[in-house]
Amino acid sequence: TAGPSRRGTDKATMRSAIVLILALHVSPALAQSCGALNEYDEILSVVSEKFFDRSFDGLDWASRVSDYRRRVTCGDGAERIALIVNDLLAKLHASHTSLYTQSDQQYWGLKSFFWSMGGSESDDAYEVSYSGIWAEEHGGEWFARFVMQDSPAARAGIVPGDRLIAIDGVSFRPLRFPRGASILTVSSDGRATREVPIVTLTQSIMRGFEKAARASARVLNAGGKRVGYFQLWAGGARIRKIMEETLTMFESENLDALVLDLRGGYGGMGEDQLDGLRRSGVLGRIPKYFLIDDSLRSGKELLAGVIRRDGLGTLIGSRTAGQYLGASPFSIANDKYLLYLAVRGSRPPSDIPGIGPIEGVGIQPHVTVAPCWRYCGGRDPVLEKALELIAG
C-alpha cells in the first residue's frame, strides 16, 4: 500500500489529468458561462479526489469523466445532471455512491440523518411535507415500501404495499405532498382505487423515524404468548435512548419472546447498539427474533452479522443489501445536490472477524421469507413468520 506522500501525489495527478482533458473540450469562456458544466465539474472533482478505490475499479477514470461530460448541455437541470452522473457512478460498482437532488426523498432523508448524527440537539433541519410514506418505484409505478408508525399516512390507513397513484390528481412523486391537506389516490389490490385524505406535517424525515420508533413499541399476541415488538428505524442518540427505554419497559411485561425489526430507515450504528439486550437478564432468557431484508445497509448489516455470529437470536426475512462501504455526504453547488460517496473500504471487501465480508455479499437469514412490496393488503409475511414460530 502506498504511503501518505504517494497517495497525495496520486490525487494531484488525477486532478491534473482531469483538468487537462476537460480543457481540451471546452473553452474557458463557455466553462464560466455554463452552470451545468460547472456543476458537473464540481461533482466529479469530489468523486475523483475522495472515492475510496484509487484504481476506480480498473477504469480509465479521467477518460470516462471526459466522455460523460460531453453529454451535459448548458440547459440541463439538476435532474438531468444527476441522471448523467449516476450513470457514470454506477460503473464504479460501489455501494453508497450516488448523487441526489432536492426532488429525491433520499436527499432529505440523508440530510436530516447526518444533521442528527452530527450531534445537533434538533432534528428540525431539512424539513419536508412529511407523510410518513417511504416510497419505492417499480416498473414506473410507486408503492409504499414502508409506512412509519404515528405518521399522517398510518393514521389515514395507508399500508405497506399500497400502490401510490396520484396526489391531488397529479401523478405521485414522494415529495409532491403540499403542506397541509391533500388527497392521495391509492390502490391496495391493483384493481380498485380509493381517495385518502392526508394532512402532512412539516418536519424532517429523521424526526419521523424517532416518532415511529417510539410508536412501534407494543406487545403482540402469538398463540397466547406475549411478544414484545420494536422497530429500530435508524441510528443516533435519540433513537438509541428510545430503544433502551423500550427494552426496560419490556423487562416488566412478562414477555415470552421479543421481536426486533431492523427493516427500513438508515444504519448509523455499531455493535454497541445491542448492549441493552446483552445486559438484560430478563430479555436474555427469552427467544429473540430479528426481522431483516434488503433495506438493511451499513450499520444495520453489521448488527445482523453480529446477531448471527454471537447466536443472539433468529434472523428472519431475506438477505441484506450487501452495502457496507463507509460513506460521507458532500453538499454540492450550495446544497443543490447531495453526493453520497464511498470514501472508506477495500476491494476485495475485508472480512469482519467471525462474520466475513458484507459488501457485495450481505447477511443471510436463518429463516428465509420473501418480503411483500406490492399489493400486500396489510400483510407482513416476515413478521407473520416470526409470530408463527413463537406460537409454535
C-alpha positions, -999 to 999 in steps of 0.1 A, spaced: 0 0 0 13 34 -9 22 58 19 7 92 25 31 110 2 23 86 -27 -14 89 -22 -12 127 -22 8 125 -55 -18 101 -70 -47 125 -61 -29 155 -75 -20 136 -107 -56 125 -111 -70 160 -107 -44 175 -131 -52 148 -157 -90 155 -155 -84 193 -157 -62 189 -188 -87 166 -206 -116 189 -199 -96 219 -210 -93 203 -245 -130 201 -249 -144 234 -237 -133 270 -239 -127 289 -207 -155 313 -216 -180 285 -221 -170 269 -188 -176 301 -169 -210 308 -185 -223 272 -184 -237 264 -150 -245 228 -158 -208 221 -168 -196 239 -137 -218 217 -115 -207 185 -133 -171 195 -128 -176 202 -91 -193 169 -85 -167 149 -104 -138 166 -88 -150 155 -54 -155 119 -67 -121 119 -83 -104 131 -51 -124 113 -24 -135 79 -38 -120 51 -17 -108 30 -46 -79 49 -62 -79 24 -92 -116 34 -98 -124 -3 -103 -98 -5 -131 -114 22 -152 -96 49 -171 -114 73 -149 -102 106 -164 -114 95 -199 -147 83 -185 -153 117 -168 -145 135 -200 -167 112 -221 -197 117 -198 -191 155 -197 -199 156 -234 -235 146 -225 -240 177 -205 -256 207 -221 -258 242 -207 -296 239 -205 -296 208 -183 -313 210 -150 -303 192 -118 -323 160 -125 -307 156 -159 -272 162 -145 -279 137 -117 -290 111 -143 -258 115 -162 -236 114 -131 -254 84 -116 -249 65 -149 -212 72 -146 -211 64 -108 -228 30 -115 -197 20 -135 -177 20 -102 -197 -9 -88 -196 5 -53 -223 9 -26 -232 42 -11 -222 61 -42 -250 82 -57 -259 118 -65 -293 131 -52 -312 163 -59 -338 181 -39 -365 162 -58 -353 129 -42 -366 116 -8 -331 103 -2 -317 138 -4 -339 150 25 -336 117 44 -298 116 44 -295 154 50 -316 151 82 -299 119 92 -264 133 91 -276 165 107 -288 144 136 -257 122 137 -235 153 138 -247 160 174 -274 186 167 -299 189 195 -327 194 170 -339 172 141 -359 201 126 -334 209 99 -342 198 63 -379 197 68 -403 183 42 -441 179 39 -439 147 58 -465 120 51 -447 90 67 -445 70 35 -412 56 23 -419 51 -14 -401 29 -39 -406 28 -77 -410 -5 -95 -416 -6 -133 -427 30 -134 -452 26 -105 -448 38 -70 -455 17 -39 -454 23 -2 -424 2 9 -428 13 45 -453 34 64 -439 48 96 -459 45 128 -476 76 142 -474 93 108 -502 110 88 -502 81 63 -505 55 90 -534 74 106 -551 77 72 -550 39 67 -521 36 41 -503 3 45 -471 -11 30 -477 -25 -5 -503 1 -14 -498 15 -49 -494 53 -48 -511 67 -79 -517 105 -75 -516 134 -51 -545 159 -58 -549 144 -92 -512 148 -102 -491 116 -107 -474 105 -75 -439 115 -65 -426 112 -29 -421 149 -24 -452 162 -42 -473 164 -10 -482 200 -3 -481 214 32 -513 206 50 -542 187 34 -542 167 2 -559 137 -14 -538 106 -21 -552 82 -47 -541 46 -39 -548 10 -48 -544 -19 -24 -552 -47 -49 -542 -34 -83 -579 -31 -94 -599 -7 -72 -587 27 -62 -596 49 -33 -590 85 -24 -575 91 10 -573 125 28 -539 131 43 -527 161 63 -489 162 62 -466 175 90 -437 199 84 -408 181 99 -376 162 90 -376 126 80 -353 118 109 -379 133 133 -404 109 117 -381 80 123 -378 89 160 -416 92 164 -421 59 145 -396 41 167 -413 52 199 -448 44 185 -437 10 173 -432 -4 208 -460 -28 217 -469 -62 230 -483 -87 204 -501 -119 209 -488 -151 193 -509 -182 202 -514 -169 237 -478 -159 241 -468 -123 249 -444 -109 223 -425 -75 226 -421 -57 193 -399 -28 185 -388 -13 151 -353 2 150 -356 28 123 -321 44 124 -291 51 145 -285 81 166 -285 90 202 -323 98 205 -335 66 188 -310 46 209 -324 61 240 -359 52 229 -348 16 223 -332 14 257 -364 28 274 -385 3 254 -363 -27 265 -366 -15 301 -403 -14 297 -404 -49 282 -385 -63 312 -416 -57 333 -441 -71 307 -436 -108 314 -428 -115 278 -424 -149 262 -404 -136 232 -390 -105 216 -391 -93 180 -367 -65 170 -375 -52 135 -344 -39 117 -361 -32 84 -363 3 68 -347 36 76 -310 41 79 -280 25 97 -255 47 115 -249 23 144 -223 -1 158 -223 -34 177 -229 -15 210 -265 -9 198 -271 -44 212 -256 -37 246 -291 -33 262 -301 -67 250 -268 -83 262 -271 -67 297 -307 -76 303 -311 -108 323 -348 -109 317 -347 -104 280 -316 -126 277 -336 -156 288 -364 -154 262 -362 -162 224 -354 -133 202 -362 -128 166 -348 -102 143 -365 -91 110 -342 -83 81 -345 -77 43 -326 -58 15 -334 -25 31 -307 -32 57 -274 -14 49 -243 -3 66 -245 -4 104 -277 -25 104 -260 -52 83 -233 -52 110 -259 -58 136 -274 -87 116 -239 -102 113 -232 -98 150 -266 -114 159 -258 -144 137 -222 -147 149 -230 -145 186 -262 -165 185 -282 -137 199 -314 -148 181 -330 -159 149 -328 -138 117 -360 -139 97 -366 -125 62 -343 -121 32 -307 -113 25 -295 -78 34 -283 -54 8 -246 -60 10 -238 -23 11 -212 -18 37 -186 7 23 -180 37 46 -196 68 30 -197 105 36 -221 132 23 -209 162 3 -231 192 -4 -225 204 -40 -235 238 -56 -248 254 -25 -269 224 -14 -284 219 -48 -270 183 -48 -261 158 -22 -233 135 -32 -232 103 -11 -198 88 -17 -179 57 -6 -147 70 10 -137 40 31 -134 3 24 -115 -21 3 -116 -43 -28 -120 -72 -23 -141 -64 8 -123 -71 41 -137 -98 64 -152 -88 97 -140 -113 124 -164 -141 127 -188 -126 102 -169 -125 69 -174 -99 41 -206 -78 40 -200 -55 10 -215 -72 -21 -225 -103 0 -249 -93 27 -261 -113 56 -283 -143 51 -313 -150 74 -317 -182 94 -353 -185 81 -359 -172 46 -392 -154 40 -398 -134 8 -409 -98 16 -441 -83 2 -436 -50 -15 -468 -46 -36 -505 -52 -30 -499 -67 4 -533 -59 18 -518 -51 52 -500 -84 55 -464 -86 66 -451 -122 58 -418 -117 77 -435 -106 109 -461 -132 105 -435 -160 102 -418 -148 134 -451 -149 153 -458 -183 138 -425 -197 151 -431 -181 185 -466 -196 188 -452 -230 180 
